Every structure is written in C-alpha cells, then in structure tokens.
Amino acid sequence: MASTPRRPSRVAKLPPRERILDAAEELFQSEGIRQVGVQAIADRAETTKMAIYRHFETKDALVAEWLRIVAADYRAAFDRVETEYPDRPEEQILALARFIAEGLPAISYRGCPFINSLAELPNRLHPARQVIEEHKAHQTRRLIGMCTEAQMSDPEQAAAEITFVLEGAQVSTQNGSIDQTGDRLMKIVEGIVDRNRSRLGAYRAAN
C-alpha cells in the first residue's frame, strides 16, 4: 500500500475547491464544527476567506458539502458489496458489517463524523443535518432491501436490529466502553442474519 503524501505536498497538488474541503475535513474532525472558523480553514487550505466564499456561500454550506462526501463513501460501500456479491444479499449484509468493523479503529480517535456533527447541530433545519438525515434514511432503505432480498420474515425489524448494532458499535468505539468492538460487531450481525434466515435464504446460502 502506497504511503500517503505529507499534507503540504498533497495540498499543493489539489484544485482550490478540493483544498478547501480537505482542510475543512481535517479541522472539523479534529476540532469540531463550531470551534473552527472560516479563517482557520483558509489558513489550512493556503487560501483566503474570499476564495472560500467564492466556492461555498456560507460555512454551513461547506459543512453540508463535506458531509455529502462522507455519505458518498458509505453509498459506495453499498454499491461495492452488491457488485461483489450479486444475488447474495446475506453476504452483502455481512460485507457491510465488515466495512464498518474495519473502519472502527479510525473512529476510536477521530469519532464518527455523523455522530459528532449531529451533536453540534441541534437544529434539524441546518443543511448539514438534513444531509445526514437523508443519508441515514437512504441507508435504511437499502438495508431493508437487502433483508427483503434475503427473504427474511420481517425485513424492517432485521434492518433495524442491524442498524442499531452498526451504529452502537461506532458509539462504543468512540467512547471506549467496549473492547474488541469489530469482532463483537461481526458476531452479533451474523447472529441476526442466522436468526432471520428463511428456508429459502438458507438454501441459497448453502448453494
């Protein structure tokens, strides 16, 4: 795996808009949304406040765009598992759980960007909060679809249980209350899939 370029050399090669988003991501993740001002983002991106406002009308718009990019990574994970395991919805669900489990070490020191942002944005009309809520609703619909394809007896209940586990594992990793969260996460999701497996689903898994 290639090493990541040091930040100054990486930033110098990015177009202005991407430099701003890159800087915003680093600062929002490490210091929080409310603690970071536009001038700090401009300094980190090696640009000016005026340049930021040319690309983003407000700081809120910048926060929302950053979270759209984060959400796109999760949507790409759904696309990827569907491509890797065509017509095998149970494997798709387990692959999604592995994706979350493998990302837990990063969450242990930076936190989940969605959880962190929700805590800082109590106003449900905030554009960034709306991005998060739309993203979570989209994830739930796709997970219910996988559970339906797997012929589970109650797809919505199964999807809810899996969601509780995936999101709970992220919170527990962030606050350090549970150890071995990745392994525990996988065992619990496997148990949910097994418990909800229909005869048809079991036949598919065996063949």
C-alpha positions in Angstrom: 0.0 0.0 0.0 1.5 3.4 -1.0 2.2 5.8 1.7 0.1 9.0 1.9 1.9 12.1 0.8 2.7 14.6 3.5 0.0 17.2 3.8 1.8 20.2 2.3 2.8 18.4 -0.8 -0.7 16.8 -1.2 -2.5 20.2 -0.7 -0.3 21.9 -3.2 -1.5 19.5 -5.9 -5.2 19.9 -5.2 -7.5 22.3 -7.0 -8.7 25.2 -4.8 -12.2 23.8 -4.0 -10.7 20.4 -3.1 -8.0 22.1 -0.9 -10.8 23.9 1.0 -12.7 20.6 1.5 -9.6 18.8 2.5 -8.7 21.4 5.1 -12.3 21.6 6.4 -12.4 17.8 6.9 -9.2 17.8 8.9 -10.3 20.7 11.1 -13.9 19.6 11.6 -12.8 16.1 12.5 -10.1 17.1 14.9 -11.6 20.2 16.5 -15.3 20.2 15.8 -17.6 22.2 13.5 -18.4 25.1 15.9 -14.8 25.6 17.1 -13.4 26.0 13.5 -13.8 29.4 11.8 -13.6 30.2 8.1 -10.2 31.9 8.6 -8.7 28.8 10.1 -9.9 26.8 7.2 -8.5 29.3 4.8 -5.1 29.2 6.6 -5.0 25.4 6.5 -6.0 25.4 2.8 -3.4 28.0 2.0 -6.0 30.3 0.5 -8.3 33.2 1.6 -11.7 33.6 3.2 -12.8 35.4 0.0 -11.8 32.3 -2.0 -13.8 30.0 0.3 -16.9 32.2 -0.1 -16.5 32.0 -3.9 -16.9 28.2 -3.7 -19.3 28.0 -0.7 -21.9 30.6 0.1 -21.6 30.0 3.8 -19.8 27.9 6.3 -22.9 25.9 6.7 -22.9 25.1 3.0 -19.2 24.0 3.4 -20.1 21.7 6.3 -23.0 20.2 4.3 -20.8 19.5 1.3 -18.2 17.8 3.5 -20.8 15.5 4.9 -22.2 14.8 1.4 -18.7 13.5 0.5 -18.6 11.3 3.7 -22.1 10.0 2.8 -20.9 9.2 -0.7 -18.2 6.9 0.7 -20.9 4.9 2.6 -23.1 4.7 -0.5 -20.1 3.5 -2.5 -19.7 0.7 0.1 -23.3 -0.4 -0.6 -22.6 -0.4 -4.3 -19.4 -2.3 -3.9 -20.9 -5.2 -1.8 -23.8 -5.5 -4.2 -21.3 -5.8 -7.1 -19.0 -8.3 -5.2 -21.9 -10.5 -4.0 -24.6 -10.4 -6.8 -27.8 -12.1 -5.8 -26.3 -13.0 -2.4 -28.0 -10.5 0.0 -26.8 -12.2 3.2 -23.2 -11.9 2.1 -23.9 -8.3 1.2 -25.1 -7.6 4.7 -22.1 -9.3 6.3 -19.7 -7.4 3.9 -21.3 -4.1 5.0 -20.8 -5.1 8.6 -17.1 -5.8 7.8 -16.8 -2.4 6.2 -18.0 -0.8 9.4 -15.9 -3.1 11.6 -12.7 -2.3 9.6 -13.4 1.4 10.0 -13.7 1.3 13.8 -10.0 2.0 14.6 -10.2 5.4 12.9 -13.4 6.2 14.8 -11.6 5.4 18.1 -9.5 8.5 17.8 -11.5 10.8 15.4 -15.1 9.8 16.1 -17.9 9.2 13.6 -18.4 12.4 11.6 -22.1 11.9 11.5 -22.4 11.4 15.3 -20.1 14.3 16.0 -21.9 16.6 13.7 -25.4 15.7 15.0 -24.2 16.6 18.5 -23.1 20.0 17.3 -26.1 20.7 15.1 -29.3 20.5 17.2 -31.3 22.5 14.6 -33.0 20.0 12.3 -33.3 22.7 9.6 -29.5 23.0 9.4 -28.5 22.0 5.8 -25.7 19.7 7.1 -28.1 17.9 9.5 -30.5 17.4 6.6 -27.7 15.8 4.6 -27.2 13.3 7.5 -30.8 12.5 7.9 -31.3 11.9 4.2 -28.2 9.8 4.1 -29.4 7.6 7.1 -32.8 7.2 5.5 -31.2 6.1 2.3 -29.0 3.6 4.1 -32.0 2.2 5.9 -34.0 1.7 2.7 -31.1 -0.1 1.1 -30.6 -2.3 4.1 -34.3 -3.2 4.2 -34.0 -4.1 0.5 -31.1 -6.5 1.2 -33.1 -8.1 4.1 -36.1 -8.4 1.8 -34.0 -10.0 -0.9 -32.7 -12.4 1.7 -36.3 -13.5 2.3 -36.2 -12.6 6.0 -39.5 -12.9 7.7 -39.5 -9.3 8.9 -37.1 -7.2 6.8 -37.7 -3.9 8.6 -37.1 -5.4 12.0 -34.0 -7.2 10.9 -32.7 -4.0 9.2 -33.4 -2.0 12.4 -31.5 -4.5 14.6 -28.5 -4.4 12.2 -28.6 -0.6 12.2 -28.7 -0.5 16.0 -25.6 -2.8 16.1 -23.6 -0.9 13.4 -24.2 2.5 14.9 -23.9 1.3 18.5 -20.5 -0.2 17.7 -19.3 3.1 16.4 -20.5 5.0 19.5 -19.0 2.3 21.9 -15.7 2.5 20.0 -15.7 6.3 20.2 -16.3 6.4 24.0 -14.1 3.3 24.7 -16.7 1.5 26.7 -16.4 -1.9 24.9 -13.3 -3.7 23.7 -13.0 -5.9 20.6 -15.8 -4.0 19.0 -15.1 -5.2 15.5 -15.2 -8.9 16.4 -18.2 -8.4 18.6 -20.0 -6.4 15.8 -19.5 -9.3 13.3 -20.7 -12.0 15.7 -23.9 -10.0 16.5 -24.7 -9.3 12.9 -24.0 -12.9 11.9 -26.5 -13.9 14.7 -29.1 -11.5 13.4 -28.8 -12.9 9.9 -28.9 -16.5 11.1 -31.9 -15.9 13.3 -33.8 -14.2 10.4 -32.8 -16.7 7.8 -35.7 -18.2 5.9 -35.7 -21.7 4.4 -35.2 -20.2 1.0 -32.4 -18.0 2.3 -30.7 -20.9 4.0 -30.9 -22.9 0.7 -29.3 -20.0 -1.2 -26.5 -19.7 1.4 -25.8 -23.4 1.2 -25.7 -23.4 -2.6 
